[in-house]
Amino acid sequence: MASLLHLSLLLSLFSIFFNFSAKIPTVSAEQRAKTYIFGVDSHSKPSIFPTHYHWYSSEFTDPLNILHVYDTVFHGFSASLTPSQAASVLQHPSILATFEDRRRQLHTTRSPQFLGLQNQRGLWSESDYGSDVIIGVFDTGVWPERRSFTARNLGPVPTRWKGMCEPGVKFTARNCNRKLVGARFFSKGHEAASGFGGISGGINDTVEFRSPRDADGHGTHTASTAAGRYTFQASMAGYALGVAKGVAPKARLAVYKVCWKDSGCFDSDILAAFDAAVTDGVDVISISIGGGDGISSPYYLDPIAIGAYGAVSRGVFVSSSAGNDGPNGMSVTNLAPWLTTVGAGTIDRNFPADVILGDGRKLSGVSLYAGQPLNGKMYPLVYPGKTGLLSASLCMENSLDPSLVKGKIVVCDRGSNPRVAKGLIVKKAGGVGMILANGNSNGEGLVGDAHLLPACAVGANEGEAIKSYIKSSAMATATINFRGTMLGVKPAPVVASFSGRGPNGLNPEILKPDLIAPGVNILAAWTDAVGPTGLDSDNRKTEFNILSGTSMACPHVSGAAALLKSAHPDWSPAAIRSAMMTTANIMNKQLKPMTDESTGKPSTPYDFGAGHLNLDLAMDPGLVYEITNDDYVHFLCSIEYGPKTIQVITRSPVNCPMKKPLPENLNYPSFAALFSSSSMRVSSKTFFRTVTNVGERNAVYRVKVEAPQGVTVSVKPARLVFSEGVTKLSYFVTLTVDSKNLVLGDSGAVFGSLSWMDGKHVVRSPILVTQMDPL
């Protein structure tokens, strides 16, 4: 495997080199440098070199080319090289793998109560609000002056903390405190990209800070969601007024700025941040970043997966976002089984706005517009898309004819450019308002935006109704009525339409996402560098902003992990994830099956994984599914990675067992059975699982199965008896299907569950059965 990998990479490097030289003979090879990340067998370092850096800069490449040296979560280095130089380095026998640096994208105060957290009770009380735990946030930095980051009433920084407060532009060591214990920035990969042909990189000093200070807002928002302090009178221009607080209000924060305004986050910098954070002593890493292209790299070529393995193998919990490419199937990202992958759900708060048409109809939408209202005045209504021009229907830059839209409310279709940018384009063309209409792909899923002009988002059905009205009326008119903040919205939670969905595109035997958490219209702290829309022309200042995305869901789980780690210091990352998954809700607050925002139909484990985070129950899950480093190695062996390839991830040489393991036998708190679609007979699959008792010492658990339709499920034994001396017990689950009688649902799978119950605890795992032939 490893030698094939070397060969294919070598060929691709040379093909890139020769294709480039054929097309652009006038550009020198040196100008076509790229950043490459090299995995190195560190055990082969000659003893003559005092450090790995000395070895790399002597034997592999000139020291001026080296950007980062990795020695904690990964062994190797990144360097700015031409393809031919990279191919030459690849010839070295100690090189295990290489991959090009890639640009990643960000997956852009009632939510704690919505998760079941209450003052002076339960998990908040038992964990002292997470005060001993350090959460590392990989994002766009932090605005340290925000009230959410005050150190008031916090004890000394935990002595194990070894990190730093890195000074830079408008940021000094004094910006850190007992709350914000560390802040660093990583830009070498980002800046190296500016020299590559056709790729924009480098730091734009007119909009950015060469420091941990946040010029974008996203990082400040995610950090305060995970661990913001109690902040009274918090709101965004009057919306969501109340007390803002993070999930773990007393947890410490360490900020690692790896993403830069308007230009994403580079793999080489993300890997360097993982290296630093683990060395610094964080307990939890929150990373709301992923591939924006919908394609998942194999784990040995994915620096988020590699860095996360290095962290998890040392006991650090890593929470990651599932991506925002839902409701399409197989859109979930961050798939490595050691990552906890988080999708997004709604909460019971909304920001309603009504579109009132000239014929008297009232259509519901949402908005965070806070400027001068329309006061019921009716305006002409126009849809530029009726010309058939796609750019006009989407309200793209320079697509609107001012003579058509001036003084009117304009209907724009959602997609392609940012929602708030469409409003700005309408405003520049003279429009007085905007109605943002969902297409079929977004269905009825809505998110609020702090628009620069009176604007409202509506679902696909309402959008079609408005367009039909315009088509049928010679004098179509409308107005928009903004209704502020509404609490107690039902149903909730609902799976957000944008949330990344299964099945897992790399290894469908591992159900992803793992669970969902609040990710729609979340209020949290914001930067002073940009207004609430993030647009350059938005010069409003706001202490808080309301955002939606799996980026917002991920830090809820990071904060939850901090609370669980504080209450149970001996729990591993796998135990913490298991506690969250096996206690998650699959019903909404109205005790009905959770629905899908895009369709209104019941959602499935492809949408929500094990369910919606319920911290009240996660503190005392009864049983947990532990996963060791060796278990993860056996999983990598089961998917046919060779020892050298696995070493890229694990850093140490490994030996795969003589008998090949099965990927579905990783001790995961969910079951995904793949049967051949070509089989026309009765087939069965058997899973092996081990549970660890973390509840009462003497406990008897009995199994309860809700079998997927058309599937027979047997569990042996059907009873687990724990005692003082018996804390771990194993069981087998056999799933049997008759292909002739198996009817798969709309999602291409059938679903059920397996629960272990002792009268107090319900330890629930989803079961999914599908027909799929391996690629």
VOGU-3710 file (C-alpha; in Angstrom, 3 decimals, decimal comma):
1> masllhlsll> 0,000/0,000/0,000  2,686/2,471/1,064  4,859/1,782/-1,981  1,841/2,187/-4,266  1,066/5,430/-2,483  4,626/6,625/-3,087  4,440/5,686/-6,733  1,070/7,353/-7,375  2,137/10,499/-5,574  5,402/10,565/-7,459
11> lslfsiffnf> 3,596/10,179/-10,783  1,086/12,885/-9,894  3,861/15,246/-8,847  5,709/14,671/-12,118  2,519/14,986/-14,187  1,750/18,283/-12,472  5,300/19,400/-13,182  5,329/18,386/-16,860  1,766/19,563/-17,598  2,571/22,924/-16,060
21> sakiptvsae> 5,800/23,282/-17,989  4,028/22,381/-21,244  1,370/25,018/-20,707  3,404/27,872/-19,189  6,964/27,675/-20,474  7,722/31,295/-19,575  7,241/30,804/-15,808  10,189/29,344/-13,914  9,844/26,277/-11,703  10,760/28,334/-8,625
31> qraktyifgv> 7,692/30,535/-9,169  5,475/27,471/-9,185  6,299/26,437/-5,642  3,574/24,893/-3,493  3,385/23,866/0,123  3,774/20,134/0,697  3,320/18,299/3,982  5,684/15,337/4,457  5,117/12,475/6,870  8,444/11,094/8,073
41> dshskpsifp> 9,422/7,873/9,837  10,972/9,672/12,794  12,517/6,472/14,132  14,978/6,501/11,248  16,582/9,814/12,262  20,401/9,366/12,351  21,766/10,019/15,842  24,272/12,534/14,428  21,439/15,106/14,176  20,501/16,696/17,535
51> thyhwyssef> 16,878/17,431/16,435  14,487/16,459/13,682  14,696/19,996/12,322  18,480/19,605/11,836  17,848/16,330/10,033  15,096/17,732/7,771  17,055/20,883/6,877  20,230/18,925/6,158  18,957/15,879/4,251  15,584/16,860/2,779
61> tdplnilhvy> 15,494/20,531/1,826  16,978/23,952/2,411  16,011/25,359/5,853  14,547/28,448/4,144  11,923/26,238/2,500  10,669/24,705/5,760  7,470/26,265/7,167  6,507/24,044/10,119  8,160/21,111/11,885  5,657/18,705/13,482
71> dtvfhgfsas> 6,762/16,518/16,378  3,754/15,902/18,651  0,574/14,838/16,831  2,444/14,117/13,581  6,036/13,456/12,622  7,274/15,455/9,681  7,414/18,945/8,218  5,797/21,261/5,691  7,855/23,071/3,080  7,383/25,390/0,136
81> ltpsqaasvl> 8,792/23,475/-2,856  8,417/23,087/-6,596  6,854/19,797/-7,756  10,260/18,541/-8,912  11,818/19,381/-5,527  8,931/17,625/-3,785  9,366/14,569/-5,997  13,053/14,513/-5,070  12,240/14,634/-1,316  9,736/11,830/-1,834
91> qhpsilatfe> 12,579/9,560/-3,007  14,051/9,581/0,515  13,423/6,173/2,160  12,266/7,809/5,419  9,353/9,626/3,765  6,058/7,836/4,487  3,672/10,109/2,574  3,261/13,584/1,171  0,270/15,717/0,289  -0,279/19,212/-0,983
101> drrrqlhttr> -1,468/21,912/1,396  -5,183/22,546/0,909  -7,428/25,413/1,843  -10,257/24,573/4,274  -13,356/26,600/5,069  -15,108/27,631/8,269  -18,416/25,809/8,704  -20,214/29,066/9,332  -28,462/32,645/25,145  -30,991/30,079/25,337
111> spqflglqnq> -28,978/27,216/23,945  -27,463/26,104/27,321  -30,905/25,850/28,924  -32,142/24,062/25,806  -29,537/21,347/26,474  -30,932/20,755/29,978  -28,331/22,760/31,954  -29,623/24,468/35,118  -27,964/26,698/37,706  -26,740/25,030/40,917
121> rglwsesdyg> -27,978/21,645/39,696  -26,781/18,645/37,735  -23,792/18,832/35,434  -23,079/22,569/35,839  -22,918/22,149/39,606  -21,039/18,824/39,640  -18,412/20,040/37,183  -18,049/23,519/38,759  -19,061/24,836/35,322  -15,904/23,284/33,795
131> sdviigvfdt> -13,407/25,466/35,685  -10,502/22,952/35,593  -10,730/22,289/31,870  -8,903/24,064/29,020  -10,664/24,241/25,637  -8,502/24,932/22,579  -10,472/26,675/19,812  -9,068/26,510/16,254  -10,669/29,358/14,353  -10,183/33,025/13,337
141> gvwperrsft> -8,848/34,248/16,695  -10,542/36,186/19,484  -11,675/39,695/20,465  -10,323/39,489/24,031  -12,048/42,598/25,433  -15,509/41,033/25,234  -17,341/40,556/28,543  -17,661/36,855/27,678  -13,906/36,476/28,333  -13,650/38,184/31,726
151> arnlgpvptr> -11,607/36,399/34,417  -13,874/37,504/37,260  -14,100/34,961/40,143  -11,889/32,409/38,401  -9,145/30,607/40,313  -5,524/30,268/39,174  -4,765/28,863/35,724  -4,313/25,057/35,966  -0,628/24,325/36,593  -0,435/21,849/33,694
161> wkgmcepgvk> -0,948/24,718/31,214  2,274/25,240/29,228  0,957/27,540/26,499  1,645/31,164/25,647  0,011/34,471/24,805  1,682/35,370/21,519  1,989/39,115/20,887  1,314/40,690/17,511  -0,631/43,492/15,873  -3,003/45,027/18,463
171> ftarncnrkl> -2,471/42,048/20,773  -0,167/41,746/23,804  0,411/39,284/26,614  -1,887/41,470/28,736  -4,817/40,428/26,526  -4,708/36,994/28,162  -6,015/36,364/31,668  -7,246/33,526/33,879  -10,108/32,958/31,428  -8,294/33,400/28,089
181> vgarffskgh> -5,191/31,522/29,181  -3,460/31,401/25,802  -3,606/32,761/22,259  -1,431/31,952/19,243  -1,573/32,448/15,479  -0,402/30,279/12,584  0,104/31,877/9,192  3,166/30,381/7,468  1,176/28,058/5,211  -1,293/30,831/4,506
191> eaasgfggis> 1,437/33,315/3,565  3,346/30,782/1,458  0,203/30,325/-0,651  0,440/33,937/-1,840  3,438/33,028/-3,946  1,713/30,210/-5,811  0,528/30,757/-9,338  -3,129/31,701/-9,431  -3,730/31,160/-5,685  -4,493/34,144/-3,514
201> ggindtvefr> -2,908/33,903/-0,103  -0,929/36,077/2,223  -2,375/38,348/4,854  -4,263/41,466/3,835  -3,059/43,904/6,497  -5,842/46,352/5,673  -8,475/43,944/7,017  -6,453/41,485/9,129  -4,284/41,487/12,276  -1,007/39,559/12,288
211> sprdadghgt> -1,863/38,320/15,766  -4,496/36,235/17,543  -6,939/39,180/17,298  -10,109/38,246/15,406  -10,820/40,250/12,234  -13,640/37,933/11,131  -15,854/37,327/14,196  -16,320/33,573/13,703  -13,631/32,625/16,245  -14,933/34,985/18,935
221> htastaagry> -18,419/33,538/18,388  -17,363/29,869/18,647  -15,075/30,472/21,664  -17,812/32,233/23,620  -20,367/29,564/22,643  -18,140/26,886/24,170  -17,059/28,756/27,291  -18,320/32,359/27,457  -18,919/33,838/30,947  -22,358/34,978/32,124
231> tfqasmagya> -23,094/38,253/30,332  -26,216/40,205/31,243  -28,212/42,428/28,884  -26,799/40,581/25,880  -28,474/40,958/22,492  -27,852/41,629/18,814  -29,525/45,011/18,126  -32,320/44,053/20,529  -32,797/40,536/19,183  -32,417/37,577/21,622
241> lgvakgvapk> -32,200/39,889/24,649  -31,183/38,130/27,858  -28,216/36,513/29,598  -25,580/35,095/27,240  -23,382/32,257/28,480  -21,308/29,449/27,068  -21,942/25,767/27,708  -18,973/25,610/30,138  -18,927/29,161/31,577  -15,879/28,668/33,818
251> arlavykvcw> -13,765/26,582/31,434  -10,502/28,194/30,312  -9,954/29,118/26,680  -6,851/28,814/24,513  -7,275/30,339/21,067  -5,346/29,104/18,012  -5,869/31,384/15,015  -5,521/29,218/11,911  -8,140/30,872/9,671  -7,838/34,305/8,110
261> kdsgcfdsdi> -10,538/36,684/6,985  -11,955/35,886/3,550  -9,206/33,380/2,763  -9,832/30,196/4,707  -7,476/27,984/6,694  -4,512/26,005/5,360  -3,818/22,398/6,323  -0,172/23,037/7,211  -1,196/25,702/9,742  -4,021/23,567/11,198
271> laafdaavtd> -1,574/20,691/11,757  0,865/23,079/13,456  -1,943/24,241/15,770  -2,752/20,638/16,731  0,935/20,106/17,517  1,045/23,239/19,681  -2,288/22,714/21,473  -1,460/19,188/22,622  1,980/20,311/23,842  0,403/23,323/25,566
281> gvdvisisig> -1,912/21,120/27,609  -5,471/21,601/26,317  -8,124/19,052/27,354  -10,606/19,670/24,525  -10,122/20,904/20,941  -12,986/22,571/19,072  -12,557/22,795/15,307  -15,426/24,195/13,205  -13,472/23,729/9,970  -13,655/21,261/7,103
291> ggdgisspyy> -13,313/20,660/3,410  -15,537/22,922/1,377  -15,533/20,717/-1,734  -17,729/17,891/-0,439  -14,912/15,377/-0,998  -13,370/13,634/2,004  -9,688/12,714/1,793  -8,510/9,382/3,172  -7,412/9,768/6,787  -3,676/9,566/5,996
301> ldpiaigayg> -3,998/12,578/3,658  -6,266/14,628/5,966  -4,406/16,852/8,453  -7,546/17,361/10,581  -7,877/13,579/10,939  -4,126/13,165/11,531  -3,897/15,992/14,063  -7,042/14,819/15,849  -5,697/11,261/16,144  -2,520/12,599/17,750
311> avsrgvfvss> -4,651/14,599/20,203  -7,162/11,841/21,017  -4,360/9,287/21,492  -3,088/11,551/24,294  -6,500/11,913/25,926  -7,642/15,173/24,291  -11,296/15,224/23,164  -11,753/16,668/19,638  -15,107/18,067/18,511  -15,599/18,920/14,824
321> sagndgpngm> -18,380/20,300/12,643  -20,295/18,070/10,205  -20,358/20,706/7,427  -23,132/22,810/5,922  -23,822/20,985/2,644  -27,100/19,393/3,770  -29,751/18,340/3,116  -27,883/16,415/0,380  -27,014/12,840/1,313  -23,376/11,906/1,982
331> svtnlapwlt> -22,567/15,573/2,734  -21,146/15,016/6,228  -17,447/15,916/6,656  -14,804/15,187/9,336  -15,394/11,431/9,205  -12,502/9,951/11,209  -13,927/7,661/13,917  -11,790/9,293/16,635  -13,402/12,689/15,893  -16,756/13,608/17,422
341> tvgagtidrn> -18,694/14,943/14,427  -21,505/17,378/15,197  -24,508/18,333/13,069  -26,889/21,229/13,754  -30,421/21,505/15,104  -32,765/24,382/15,845  -33,648/25,728/19,290  -37,005/26,977/20,585  -36,305/30,601/19,695  -36,938/32,338/16,400
351> fpadvilgdg> -36,972/35,793/14,823  -40,192/35,917/12,795  -40,944/38,365/9,999  -44,012/38,412/7,777  -44,287/39,210/4,092  -47,686/40,826/3,482  -48,751/40,715/-0,167  -51,002/43,198/-1,926  -53,770/40,573/-2,133  -53,855/40,368/1,667
361> rklsgvslya> -51,938/37,103/2,112  -49,447/36,918/4,995  -46,423/34,618/4,524  -44,046/33,672/7,344  -40,284/34,168/7,255  -37,377/35,163/9,508  -35,109/38,215/9,790  -32,628/39,964/12,088  -33,035/43,345/10,374  -32,767/46,079/13,017
371> gqplngkmyp> -32,932/49,342/11,021  -35,860/51,596/10,121  -38,959/49,427/9,580  -41,266/49,735/6,573  -44,178/50,616/8,912  -46,709/48,736/6,839  -46,131/50,771/3,665  -46,747/48,736/0,504  -44,066/48,836/-2,219  -43,986/47,457/-5,770
381> lvypgktgll> -42,704/43,872/-5,805  -40,372/42,529/-8,523  -38,579/39,246/-9,304  -35,538/39,855/-11,571  -35,329/36,101/-12,228  -38,425/36,111/-14,418  -36,171/37,263/-17,287  -34,614/33,792/-17,154  -31,163/35,181/-16,314  -29,698/33,068/-13,477
391> saslcmensl> -27,372/35,802/-12,171  -30,323/38,188/-11,860  -32,497/35,618/-10,066  -29,631/35,114/-7,566  -29,034/38,901/-7,262  -25,351/38,533/-8,095  -22,971/41,502/-8,358  -23,838/43,838/-11,297  -26,808/41,664/-12,303  -29,652/44,020/-11,299
401> dpslvkgkiv> -31,012/46,755/-13,555  -31,548/49,861/-11,339  -34,440/50,997/-13,549  -36,192/47,696/-12,749  -35,592/47,545/-8,974  -35,426/51,173/-7,783  -37,985/51,896/-5,068  -39,151/48,273/-5,017  -38,965/45,150/-2,858  -36,869/42,614/-4,775
411> vcdrgsnprv> -37,222/38,810/-4,626  -33,803/37,087/-4,744  -33,165/33,345/-4,907  -30,871/31,832/-2,281  -27,528/30,376/-3,400  -24,086/31,095/-4,947  -23,280/34,351/-3,106  -23,730/35,210/0,608  -27,307/35,931/1,703  -26,372/39,331/3,198
421> akglivkkag> -24,415/40,265/0,046  -27,604/39,907/-2,026  -29,263/42,531/0,169  -26,344/44,905/-0,309  -26,550/44,449/-4,104  -30,298/45,191/-4,005  -29,645/48,279/-1,870  -26,917/49,564/-4,220  -29,315/49,178/-7,178  -31,915/51,313/-5,370
431> gvgmilangn> -34,184/48,595/-3,970  -35,995/49,378/-0,705  -36,247/45,787/0,546  -35,538/42,148/-0,247  -37,308/38,817/0,071  -34,793/35,955/0,052  -36,464/32,812/-1,325  -35,242/29,266/-0,677  -34,970/26,826/-3,544  -36,016/23,183/-3,307
441> sngeglvgda> -32,616/22,133/-1,958  -33,049/24,266/1,174  -36,753/23,493/1,483  -38,298/25,305/4,440  -35,021/25,682/6,385  -34,475/29,316/7,409  -31,703/31,240/9,196  -31,825/34,838/10,367  -29,438/37,476/8,996  -28,684/41,036/10,174
451> hllpacavga> -29,457/42,559/6,754  -28,420/46,072/5,743  -31,879/46,824/4,318  -35,385/45,607/5,250  -35,181/41,935/4,255  -36,763/38,639/5,119  -35,964/34,985/4,294  -38,822/32,664/3,274  -39,051/28,926/2,572  -39,348/27,335/-0,857
461> negeaiksyi> -43,169/27,070/-0,721  -43,605/30,732/0,279  -41,053/31,748/-2,360  -43,062/29,984/-5,079  -46,277/31,612/-3,827  -44,692/35,076/-4,027  -43,329/34,460/-7,536  -46,748/33,171/-8,704  -48,380/36,313/-7,289  -45,904/38,541/-9,188
471> kssamatati> -46,552/36,598/-12,409  -50,333/36,860/-12,059  -50,539/40,505/-10,998  -49,771/43,558/-13,123  -49,266/45,661/-9,979  -47,772/43,280/-7,384  -47,008/44,962/-4,046  -45,747/43,856/-0,645  -44,404/44,996/2,716  -42,361/43,266/5,424
481> nfrgtmlgvk> -43,289/43,271/9,109  -40,467/42,485/11,613  -41,728/40,830/14,809  -38,589/40,635/17,003  -37,777/37,604/19,181  -40,169/34,711/19,757  -39,555/32,057/22,440  -41,192/28,669/22,882  -41,175/27,878/19,157  -42,515/24,399/18,352
491> papvvasfsg> -41,418/21,887/17,282  -37,835/21,997/18,537  -35,270/20,731/18,034  -35,558/20,176/14,290  -32,588/19,003/12,160  -31,302/22,104/10,322  -31,682/21,830/6,559  -28,028/22,804/5,991  -26,595/20,260/8,447  -24,243/17,688/6,836
501> rgpnglnpei> -25,902/14,272/6,387  -24,844/10,642/6,184  -24,050/8,154/4,966  -20,343/8,330/5,744  -18,624/8,650/2,365  -15,379/6,981/3,459  -16,492/4,154/5,762  -20,276/3,722/5,835  -19,823/1,144/8,644  -19,253/4,125/10,994
511> lkpdliapgv> -22,401/6,246/11,350  -21,708/9,981/10,949  -22,610/12,575/12,152  -22,329/11,288/15,726  -24,999/13,625/17,099  -26,481/17,099/16,653  -26,472/20,199/18,895  -27,913/23,740/18,683  -26,659/25,432/15,520  -29,406/27,764/14,257
521> nilaawtdav> -29,667/31,447/15,249  -27,111/31,200/18,075  -26,269/34,392/20,010  -22,600/34,724/21,024  -19,805/37,312/21,266  -18,551/39,152/18,180  -15,536/41,145/16,994  -15,334/44,936/16,714  -13,459/44,587/13,416  -16,560/44,050/11,247
531> gptgldsdnr> -20,299/44,544/11,462  -22,779/41,713/12,078  -23,031/40,807/8,375  -19,245/40,561/7,999  -19,461/42,717/4,864  -16,745/45,339/4,381  -19,360/48,071/3,960  -21,142/47,153/7,221  -19,633/49,574/9,772  -22,068/48,752/12,600
541> ktefnilsgt> -20,535/47,622/15,922  -22,143/44,885/17,985  -20,946/43,053/21,101  -22,932/39,959/20,116  -24,055/38,420/16,850  -26,499/35,709/15,836  -25,100/33,051/13,475  -26,139/29,649/12,147  -24,093/26,666/10,992  -22,574/23,415/12,183
551> smacphvsga> -19,770/25,807/13,244  -22,134/26,901/16,025  -23,139/23,325/16,952  -19,558/22,065/17,314  -18,576/24,363/20,253  -21,750/23,329/22,131  -20,316/19,795/22,156  -16,820/21,121/22,996  -18,266/22,915/26,033  -20,269/19,806/26,931
561> aallksahpd> -17,084/17,707/26,761  -15,380/20,194/29,113  -18,186/19,775/31,664  -18,075/15,975/31,416  -14,261/15,974/31,651  -14,452/18,195/34,737  -17,066/15,949/36,395  -15,268/12,726/35,320  -11,513/13,469/34,981  -10,720/9,797/34,284
571> wspaairsam> -13,005/9,502/31,250  -11,340/9,058/27,859  -12,435/10,986/24,730  -14,300/7,857/23,551  -16,116/7,541/26,905  -17,172/11,212/26,754  -18,490/10,823/23,207  -20,248/7,576/24,147  -21,971/9,282/27,103  -23,283/12,009/24,787
581> mttanimnkq> -24,384/9,613/22,044  -26,138/6,947/24,130  -28,174/9,544/26,079  -29,057/11,781/23,092  -32,702/12,619/22,345  -34,403/11,350/19,207  -37,667/13,041/20,221  -38,317/16,785/20,194  -39,449/18,799/23,236  -43,052/17,886/22,349
591> lkpmtdestg> -42,088/14,185/22,751  -42,668/13,481/19,073  -40,075/12,132/16,581  -37,560/14,796/15,577  -38,284/16,188/12,113  -36,161/17,410/9,199  -36,389/21,151/8,539  -35,962/20,735/4,781  -38,929/18,351/4,352  -40,984/18,500/7,545
601> kpstpydfga> -40,838/14,682/7,629  -39,371/12,561/10,464  -35,564/12,663/10,414  -33,268/9,623/10,595  -29,862/8,710/12,067  -28,338/9,771/8,733  -29,469/13,282/9,716  -28,929/13,342/13,493  -26,619/10,388/14,240  -27,463/9,132/17,725
611> ghlnldlamd> -29,732/12,135/18,379  -29,682/15,615/19,924  -27,257/16,355/22,769  -28,905/15,994/26,221  -26,388/17,000/28,869  -28,710/16,328/31,783  -28,476/12,594/31,021  -24,900/12,488/29,646  -23,438/13,161/33,116  -24,634/9,693/34,258
621> pglvyeitnd> -24,858/7,422/31,196  -24,614/4,116/33,090  -22,475/2,327/30,473  -19,904/3,628/27,991  -18,231/2,223/24,883  -14,462/2,622/25,339  -12,118/2,719/22,329  -8,342/2,390/22,781  -5,545/3,480/20,459  -5,063/-0,193/19,518
631> dyvhflcsie> -8,745/-0,394/18,565  -8,303/2,515/16,173  -5,188/0,861/14,685  -7,169/-2,348/14,116  -9,875/-0,281/12,434  -7,252/1,222/10,084  -5,997/-2,300/9,358  -9,573/-3,386/8,613  -9,936/-0,758/5,868  -6,747/-2,106/4,257
641> ygpktiqvit> -4,262/0,584/5,179  -0,770/-0,867/5,226  1,589/-0,466/8,240  3,542/2,436/6,667  0,329/4,261/5,757  -1,047/3,779/9,282  2,231/5,115/10,693  1,524/8,456/8,967  -1,452/8,753/11,353  -0,178/6,967/14,480
651> rspvncpmkk> 3,470/8,182/14,347  4,715/4,729/15,444  5,232/1,552/13,419  2,296/-0,849/13,722  1,594/-4,498/13,023  -1,813/-5,519/11,749  -3,322/-8,740/13,178  -2,964/-11,919/11,114  -6,763/-12,229/10,920  -8,115/-9,106/9,264
661> plpenlnyps> -10,500/-7,206/11,578  -13,884/-5,912/10,403  -14,464/-2,140/10,375  -17,950/-2,542/11,868  -16,398/-4,165/14,955  -14,797/-0,916/16,122  -16,353/-0,488/19,590  -18,582/2,387/18,433  -21,892/3,322/20,152  -23,814/2,737/16,899
671> faalfssssm> -24,357/-0,126/14,448  -24,279/0,214/10,652  -24,817/-2,984/8,656  -24,030/-3,019/4,937  -25,476/-5,901/2,934  -24,721/-6,582/-0,712  -27,330/-5,177/-3,072  -26,734/-8,062/-5,495  -27,549/-10,759/-2,936  -31,006/-12,363/-3,330
681> rvssktffrt> -30,853/-14,564/-0,249  -30,963/-14,435/3,534  -27,786/-12,774/4,911  -26,578/-11,930/8,388  -23,890/-9,810/10,030  -22,634/-10,122/13,595  -21,215/-7,221/15,610  -19,076/-7,480/18,751  -19,237/-4,761/21,413  -17,860/-4,218/24,933
691> vtnvgernav> -19,441/-1,878/27,485  -17,865/-0,440/30,645  -19,998/0,229/33,708  -19,511/3,807/35,000  -22,689/3,789/37,118  -23,677/1,838/40,248  -21,261/-1,046/40,928  -23,868/-3,807/41,182  -26,164/-3,397/38,218  -28,108/-5,672/35,906
701> yrvkveapqg> -28,859/-4,423/32,390  -31,416/-6,003/30,079  -31,525/-5,449/26,349  -34,403/-3,849/24,457  -34,366/-3,929/20,652  -36,419/-1,908/18,200  -35,620/-3,850/15,043  -35,423/-2,009/11,708  -38,334/-2,976/9,460  -37,654/-6,270/7,686
711> vtvsvkparl> -34,604/-7,051/9,871  -34,282/-9,734/12,560  -32,047/-8,723/15,495  -30,673/-11,118/18,106  -28,466/-10,105/21,065  -26,368/-12,525/23,151  -26,333/-12,375/26,079  -29,616/-10,510/26,613  -28,593/-9,623/30,176  -25,393/-8,016/31,510
721> vfsegvtkls> -24,587/-8,479/35,231  -22,010/-6,062/36,669  -20,462/-6,321/40,133  -17,596/-4,894/42,194  -15,124/-7,053/40,281  -16,833/-7,047/36,881  -16,903/-3,621/35,198  -16,542/-4,663/31,536  -18,807/-7,063/29,656  -19,147/-7,962/25,973
731> yfvtltvdsk> -22,055/-8,964/23,781  -22,859/-9,983/20,186  -25,550/-8,505/17,932  -26,628/-10,434/14,832  -28,658/-8,687/12,134  -30,391/-10,938/9,580  -32,125/-9,762/6,388  -33,969/-11,455/3,564  -33,094/-9,286/0,553  -36,388/-10,158/-1,168
741> nlvlgdsgav> -38,396/-8,682/1,714  -36,162/-5,722/2,645  -37,792/-2,395/1,739  -35,432/0,563/2,173  -36,895/4,004/2,908  -36,390/7,330/1,107  -32,912/7,586/2,619  -31,856/4,192/1,243  -31,739/2,557/4,679  -33,923/1,239/7,500
751> fgslswmdgk> -33,321/2,200/11,109  -33,845/0,837/14,600  -32,121/0,829/17,968  -30,592/-1,292/20,707  -30,863/-0,147/24,341  -29,429/-1,531/27,580  -31,642/-0,686/30,590  -31,230/-1,186/34,346  -34,353/0,646/35,550  -32,519/3,968/35,825
761> hvvrspilvt> -30,343/4,271/32,715  -31,224/3,807/29,049  -28,038/3,262/27,016  -29,272/3,627/23,455  -27,453/2,925/20,167  -28,894/3,501/16,687  -29,015/0,591/14,226  -28,938/1,201/10,486  -29,234/-1,390/7,729  -28,608/-0,625/4,072
771> qmdpl> -27,648/-2,347/0,840  -24,384/-1,114/-0,598  -21,616/-2,791/-2,526  -18,079/-1,725/-1,580  -16,395/0,637/-4,067
//
